[in-house]
Amino acid sequence: MSIRPLSFRAADSAGRDPRGGSLDPTVIDDGSPATAIAEPKSPFGSNWVLGSNPAMRRIAKSIERAAEVECTVLVIGETGTGKELWARLLHRSGPRRNKTFIPVNCAALTPTLAESQLFGHEKGAFTGAAGKSLGIFRAAEGGVVFLDEIGDMPPELQPKLLRVLQQREVTPVGASDPVPIDVQIVAATNRDLENEVEKGNFREDLYYRLNMIELRVPPLRERPDDIPSFIEFFSQRFADRYHLQAWEFTPEMLAEFCAYDWPGNIRQLEHALEQSYVLQTEPKVPAKASAARATDSGRLPCLDLAKLRERAIREALEVTRGHKANAAKLLGVHANTMTRLLKELEGSVGDDVEG
């Protein structure tokens, strides 16, 4: 499977990225363990890395299928896991790639204004309506609407969104007749919507309408094997942005970053690295993790070099969940050296068993 979105240059959504950089991601799975980074010389800045973890590849395949059939998609994941990036990947991977991508923060919608914002209004529909407004859904005709934080949508708007999903039409405020629309909807949330349905905070019928394809993005702590790729990507991005030399991570620093839980996920990792470039200090994990590690005695478990090497290899593989290439990076050795060390380790285990 290979997903290679076209250049961001042609996308209508280029001007919608508030940070000025591209949010247009690429996932490439060519059978190799390495994570691919899309066009680093894009005129809108570097693209994004989504990861090479098996879970990420499964999500990418589902995204590819969803883009092909143009169905509704629900993306679930913790804050900072990159849910909008997956929505943008879907947009850039399907037949709607040359149409508009419009993100909407549902948590910021207010019942009094949201209907007009989403569905549009006619001239004179209410005080201050000096002209007609298309609204988000009609403005995105032929494209993709991304409903972020859908779990926080006001209850008054939920039945109206349900009608949009069922009938594929909107009724602008002040209009007597509905207007058909052609948009693909991607929704995202960090809430447990099934639990919200049980509490009565979210409509059950709306949940099932949104949940045609459900994608659960795992938190960063469940895929530490992707952390070295993110570090490499963000380091280069911020080195270019602040005109500095990219940090060279030692194996010890890399192991420390991979071992941390990152409760804020990729967004927190990005912030920690950017902060180091802004302050021109060595990158560090958040203070809480450093304080916890400071309680360790710092003594070696033994003085036998062979046993220390074996432990280092096993811990590197454990941190990277068996990813040999990333384990080699943690140990500061070449991938070929890692292969040789593993063979030697297997041989020594076999000799111990025979003895």
C-alpha positions, 0 to 999 in steps of 0.5 A, a space after each residue: 500500500 502506498 499513499 502519496 498525496 499530490 503536492 499541497 500547492 494545488 490544494 484549496 486548503 493551503 491558505 487555511 493552515 494557521 501556522 503557515 506550514 503544510 499539514 498535508 501528510 504522507 504515509 508510505 509503506 513499501 515493506 521497509 521498517 523506515 518511516 517516510 517523510 513527504 516532500 521536504 522542499 514543499 513550498 509550504 514547509 515540511 510535510 508530516 510523518 504519521 509513523 510506520 507502526 503496524 497500527 498506523 499502516 492499518 489506519 492508512 489502508 482504512 483511510 485509503 478505502 474511505 477516500 475511495 468510497 467517500 463514506 463518513 469517517 469517525 476518528 477517535 484518539 487522545 488529544 495530540 495524536 494527529 486526528 486532523 492529519 488523518 482527515 487531511 490524508 483522506 482528503 488528499 488521497 481521494 477524488 475530492 483532493 482538488 476541492 476544499 477541505 474545511 475544518 470546524 471546531 465543534 466545541 467552539 460552536 454556539 447554538 445561536 450562531 452555529 446554524 448560520 455558520 454551518 448551513 448558511 442564511 438568506 438575506 434578512 433572515 435575522 438582524 444583521 443578515 445584510 446578505 446571503 451566506 453559504 455556510 460551511 457545508 455549501 462552501 465545501 461543495 465537492 470537498 471534505 468537512 472535518 468536524 473536530 471535537 464532535 463530542 462537544 457539539 451542542 445538543 441543539 445542533 445534533 439533530 440538524 447534523 443528523 439530517 444533513 447526514 441522512 438527507 444530504 441537504 441543508 436548509 439555510 436560516 430563513 429559507 423555505 426549501 432545503 439545498 442538496 449538498 455533496 460533501 464527505 464528512 470526517 468527524 473526530 473526538 477524544 471522548 468515548 462517544 458510546 459512553 456519552 450516548 449512555 449518559 444522554 449527552 450524544 444522540 445514538 442515531 447520530 453516533 451510528 451515522 458518523 461511525 461508518 468507518 471508525 479509526 482509533 489512533 493509538 497514543 504515542 506511548 503505545 508506539 514508541 518505535 515511531 518516536 525516533 522518526 518524529 524526533 528526526 522530523 521535528 528536529 529538522 523542521 525547527 532547525 530550518 525554521 530557527 536557522 540552527 543546526 539540527 540536534 544530534 541525539 545521543 543513544 541515551 537521549 533517544 532512549 529517554 525520549 522513547 521511554 517517556 509516556 508523552 501524555 500530550 502525545 505528538 503535540 507535546 513531543 513537538 512542543 518539547 523539541 521546539 522549546 529546545 530550539 527557541 531557548 537553544 538548550 539541549 532537548 529534554 523530556 518534561 521535568 516530571 519524568 526527569 524527577 522520577 528518574 532522579 530517584 534511581 541510584 544510578 549504579 550499574 546492575 553488574 560489572 560483566 561487560 557481556 551481560 551489560 551488552 545483552 541487557 542493553 540490547 534487550 532493553 533497546 528492543 523492548 523500548 522499540 517493541 522489537 523494531 531492530 532498526 530503531 533499536 540500533 539507533 538507540 544503541 548508536 550502532 549500525 543496523 548491520 552491527 545490530 544484526 550481528 549482535 543479535 546473532 551473537 546473543 542467540 549463539 550465547 543463549 544456545 551455548 548456555 542451554 547446551 552447557 
